């Protein structure tokens, strides 16, 4: 996992909104795109960034692509934050 890619992906509000939507379960690319006032290509770009950061999974079913959260990467980030906070408190 690359923290740099993860933080870059999380820096954008659209990508954070996509992650919020996926916390309720997997969604198709089309359903995700319908939630935004932007082109399908722009949403695909955001999904690609999230996928490269390993924050989401991609699953192909017939003619559809579904996306879901990769919670293991999110857990690693949270562990890092907690460790950072605990280190500061122990000084």
N, C-alpha and C positions, 0 to 999 in steps of 0.2 A: 504494500500500500504506500502511496506517496501522499504525504500530508500536503505538499504543495498543490497537487492536482485536486485534492479534496477541498482545500480551502478556496482555491480558485473557483471551483464549481459552486461552493456554498456562498460565495461573495455576491452572486447575482440573485435579485429578488424573484425573478421568474423561476429559476431553478429551485429556489427554496420553496416556492409555491407548488411546484411539481412534486417535490418530496412530501409536502403536507398532504397533497391529494393521494399519493401512493400509500400513505400510512393506513388508509382504509382498505387496501388490497390492490391487486394488480389491475391495470387499466390498459386499454389499447391506445396506440399512438393517436388514433383519430379522436377518441374520447378525451384524451389530454388536450389535443389541439383545439377542440371545441370549447374549452374553458377559457381560451385566450383570444384577444383581438389582434392576432398576428398570423402570418402565413404559416402553412404546414411546414415549409422549409425552415423557417425560423425555429419552430418548436422542435423539429428534428435535430437542429443544431444544438439546442439546449439539452435534449435527450442524449445526444452523442457525448457532450461534455460530462454529463452525469455518469454515463456508462464508462467513459475512459477513467473517471475518478473512482470507479468501482462502487459508486453509491447506489446504483440500480442494476438490476438484472434484465436481460432481454430474453424473451421466450417466443418462438414462432409457432403459431398454431394455424394451420391451413393458410389462408390469405391474410392473416392478421399478425401483428407483432404486439405482444403484451409486455409491459414493464412493471417491475415490482422492486421494492426496497431491498437493498443488501444491508441488513441490520448489523452484520458482523463488522463492517467498516465503520459504521456509526458508533458501535460499541468501542472500537479501538480509539476513536477520536475522543469519546467521553472519558475513557480510562486515562488518556494522556492529559486531558484537562483536569481531572481529579488529582492526578499525580502532581501536576504543576501547582495546583492550589495547595495541596498538602505540603509540598516542599517549601512554599512561601510561608505557610503558617508555622512551620517548624523552625524557622530562622530565629 
